[in-house]
Amino acid sequence: MKIKDAVVLVTGSNRGLGLALARASLAAGARRVYAGARDPATLANLLREGAGRVTPLTLDVSDEQSLARAAAEAPDVTLLFNNAGVLASFGVLSSTPQEIARDFAVNCFALLAATQAFLPALERAGANGGAAVVNVLSVVSLASMPGLGGYSASKAAAYSLTQALRTDLAKKQISVHAALPGAIDTDMVRAMDMPKTSPESVAQGIISGLERGESEIFPDPMSRELFALWQTDPKQLQRQLGQSV
């Protein structure tokens, strides 16, 4: 999947990795970028930078009606970045059921709902040469970080959904990719004392992996290191993540 001339939609594009993915898509030659955010006023800078190639979308991925309206406004999407996410829960015993449910609602179920909402557009693109979905997950999809146990579980569930979607959508000429970054220097984990990669670098790594056709994209040094450990000894990755927070 090449970004040049693609029609890209990025959920949660008002800050952090979503904003970086929108900017990287523009730089890679996307014909149009639909920028999804709950409050389009937060997209003002991106609109100026896009010079007519950015279309704002009022989009709350956890709201079925919002998804339906956005899908009607973006009927020509060829590449969907399911980026919107939250970190509402931490340890599974210290978090409330509502906090854990919030992580699953946004990080897992809304990812599926967004894919379903934009599927008609993606199917049209698939029939005309190909389309793609990139689900932004986390390296903790592979093994839980206990201090982020609820979040880790929601991302692991989203990874399983990604694998299911990959099989189903391949028949429609829609490729499905899992992006599994490590810690990113955004508001979500800024307070955590660990090495982090800039969102700009991670976004570029995701796009490069997509254009290489990688099903699983590990876009930064931390994720590549942890994936290599997981391939060798999954239990050791569990132990290492267990000491991280």
N, C-alpha and C positions, 0 to 999 in steps of 0.2 A: 504493500500500500504506500503510495507516494503522497506527500502532503501537497505538492505543487498542484494547483487547480482544484484541490479538494474543497468540499463544503463541510466545514468542521463545526461541531457543536460541543462546547465545553460546559459542563454543569459546575456550579460553584466557582465561577470565573472571576469573582470580584477581588480575590486576594490569594496569597500563598501560591501553592502549586497550580491551581486553576488559572490564575492570572498569568503565571509563567507559561503554561501550556498554550493559552490564547496568543500570547506574544510570540512564542516560538513557532506556532502555526503560521502566523502572519509572516514571520521572517523566512519560513520555509516555502512561501509562495501560495498559501491557501487562497482560493478565490474569494471565499467568504468565511467569516467566523461568527457563528451565533454564540453570544456570550450570555450564559444563563446565570441569574442571580435573583435572590428574593427581592432585593431592592435595586432596580436598574440605575438609580442615582449614584450608586457606588461604582458604576462602570464609566464615569465621565472621562477619566484619563485614558482608558483603553480606547474609547470611541475616538478621541482626538488622535491617538497614535495610529489607529486603523485607517485613517484617511478614506472613509467611505466603505471599507471592507468589513467593518464590524457592525453587527446588528444585535442590539440588546434584546434579551428575552426576560420577562418576568417569570421566574421559575422557582418553585419550591418542589423538589423532587419527592417529598413525602406527601404531597397533595395531589390526588388523582385529577381533580379539575384543572389545577395549574399545569400538570403535564399535558393534558388534552389540549389546552389552549396553546401551549408552546409548540406542540406537534403540528397544530394547524398553521401556525405562523412560520414554521420551518419545514416545509414539505420537500426540500431538496437536499437534506443532509446526506452526506456520503461517509462521514467519519464521526462517530460519537465517542467522546471522552466522558465516561462516567466517573467524574472526579469528586463530586460533592460528598463530604463525609463529616463525621463528628467524633469527638472523644468525650463521651458523657460518663463513662464508668471506668473504674480503675480495678482494684482487686475484686475478685468475684464475691468474696465474703464481706468486704467492706462497702460495696456499692449496693444501692437499693435496686429492687427489681425494676423500678421505673427507669433508672439510669441505664441498666443493662438493656432493657427493652428499647430505649432511645437509640443506642448504638446499633442494634439489629434493625430497627425501623429505617434508619438512614443508610447505614453502611452495607446492608444486605438487601432488604426488601425493596427499598427505593431504587437500588441499582437495577433490579429486575424490572420494576415498574417503568423506569425510564427507558430501558431497552425495548420493552413492549410498546411503549407509547410512540417511539420513533421507528419502530420496525417497518411500517409501510414505506416510509421514505428510504430506509436502508434496503428493503427488498427491491424497490425500483432501481436504486443505484447498483445493487448486486446483479440485477438482470442486464444492466447496461455497462458492465465492465468490472464491477467489484465494489465492495463496501467493507467497512471495518468498525468494530467496537473495541475500545480499550477500557478495561475496568481497572481503575487505580485502587490497588489493594495495599498490601504492606508485607514486608518480609516476615512479620509475625503471623501471617497466614499459614506459614509452614510449621511454626511451633509457638506455643504461648509464652508471652512475657508475663509472668504472674502478676506483677504490679499493674499491668494493663490487661488483666484477664478477660474482662467483659469485651473490651475493644478487640482483643486478639481473637476471641471466639467469633465475633461478628465478621471479622475479616476472613477467618478460615471458612466460615459458611459462604461468604461471598466468593471465595476462590472455588469452592465446590460448585456453586451456581455457574461460575465462569466456565468451568470444564463442561458442564451440561449444555450451556448455551453454545459452546464451540462445536459440539457434535451436531446440535439441531440446526444451527445457522450455516454450517458449511454447505448444506444442501441448497442454500439460497445464495451462494457465492458471497457470503458475509464472513470475513475472518474475525475471530474473537481472540483478544490478547489480554494477558494478565500482567499489569505493571506492579512489581513488588519492591518498592523502594525501602531503604532503611530510614533512619531518622532524618527529617528534613527541617531546616531552620525556618520554621514558620511559627505563628502564634500558638498552634496546637501543642507543641512540645518544647517551646522555647525555654521554659523553666527547668526542664530536665537536664541534668549534667551528663551529657554524653556527646560524642562527636556527631556533628550534623553536616549535611550537604545543602548547599543553597538550592532553593526551588528552581532557579534558572538552569543550574547544572542538571538537576533531576529531569526537568522538562525536556532538555535537549537529549538526555540519555533515553527517555521514553520514545521520543520521535525517531531517534536513530535506530532503536531496537525495532520499532514498528516498520520502518522502511527496509530493514533487513529481513523482515518477516518472522521475527522471533515470537513464538507463542507465549513464552514467559520472558518478561523483560526485567532485568536487574540493572537499574540505571545508574547506580552509584557504587563507590568502593565498599561501603558497609554491606549492602545487599549482596554484592558479588562474593564477598568474603564469607558471609553467613550461609549463602546458598552452597558454596563449595564445601563448607563444613557439614551441612545437611546431607549432601550427596554422599559424603564419606561416613558420617556417623550422626544420624538424626537425634539420638539420645544425648550426644554431647552438645548439640545445638540447644536442646531443651535445658540442659544444665547451665549452659553459658547465658541464655536469656533469663534464666531464673535468678542470676546474680546481677542483672543489669539495672534493676530499679529497686 
